[in-house]
Amino acid sequence: MSEPTRAEVRELLSGLAEGTVTPVEAAKRAAPWLTEEAGDVQDEVVWDTIDALSAADSATPDQGFLYGPEDFRAWLAEFDTRVAGQ
């Protein structure tokens, strides 16, 4: 598996923020990018974002999700701000 591009990561994050991708799906799709097989992700913005995406389905003790739509929109805004600043 090759290093994910900013466009791939943004597409997944955007879907999560818009509700067209579930937290479980986002975490499942991000997980392979964090493995050794994916190689070393050199882009810090991409790495930080896939790290967050991999935790999108983190559960709380009451079986809810730790993160929700507001968090996902904030992640997307942070991603866009960081990309624009480079």
C-alpha positions in Angstrom: 0.0 0.0 0.0 1.3 3.4 -0.9 1.3 6.6 1.1 -2.1 8.2 1.0 -2.4 11.6 -0.8 -3.8 14.7 0.7 -6.7 14.4 -1.7 -7.5 10.8 -0.6 -7.4 11.8 3.1 -9.5 14.9 2.6 -12.1 13.0 0.6 -12.5 10.5 3.5 -12.5 13.2 6.1 -15.0 15.2 4.1 -17.3 12.2 3.9 -17.1 11.7 7.6 -17.8 15.4 8.3 -20.8 15.4 5.9 -22.2 12.1 7.3 -21.8 10.1 4.1 -19.1 8.0 5.7 -19.7 6.4 9.1 -17.1 6.7 11.9 -16.6 2.9 11.7 -16.0 3.0 8.0 -13.6 6.0 8.3 -11.6 4.2 11.0 -11.5 1.0 9.0 -10.4 2.8 5.8 -7.7 4.7 7.7 -6.3 1.8 9.6 -4.2 0.3 6.7 -2.4 3.6 6.2 -1.1 3.4 9.8 0.5 -0.1 9.4 4.1 -0.8 8.5 3.0 -2.0 5.1 2.0 1.5 4.2 5.5 2.7 4.8 6.5 5.9 6.5 4.0 8.7 5.8 6.2 11.7 5.3 3.4 14.3 5.1 2.7 15.5 8.7 -0.7 16.8 7.8 -1.7 13.5 6.3 -0.2 11.5 9.2 -2.0 13.5 11.8 -5.3 13.3 9.9 -5.2 9.5 9.4 -4.3 9.1 13.0 -7.4 11.0 14.0 -9.5 9.2 11.4 -8.4 5.8 12.8 -9.9 6.8 16.1 -13.2 8.1 14.6 -15.1 5.1 15.9 -13.7 5.2 19.5 -16.5 4.2 21.9 -17.5 5.6 25.2 -18.5 3.4 28.2 -22.1 3.9 27.3 -21.6 2.5 23.8 -21.7 5.9 22.1 -19.0 7.4 20.1 -16.4 9.6 21.6 -16.3 11.9 18.6 -19.3 13.2 16.6 -20.2 15.4 13.6 -19.0 18.6 15.3 -15.6 17.0 15.9 -15.3 15.7 12.3 -16.1 19.2 10.9 -13.4 20.7 13.2 -10.9 18.0 11.9 -11.8 19.0 8.3 -11.4 22.7 9.1 -8.0 22.1 10.7 -6.9 19.9 7.8 -7.9 22.7 5.3 -6.2 25.4 7.4 -3.0 23.4 7.6 -2.9 22.6 3.9 -3.6 26.3 3.0 -0.8 27.4 5.3 1.8 25.3 3.4 
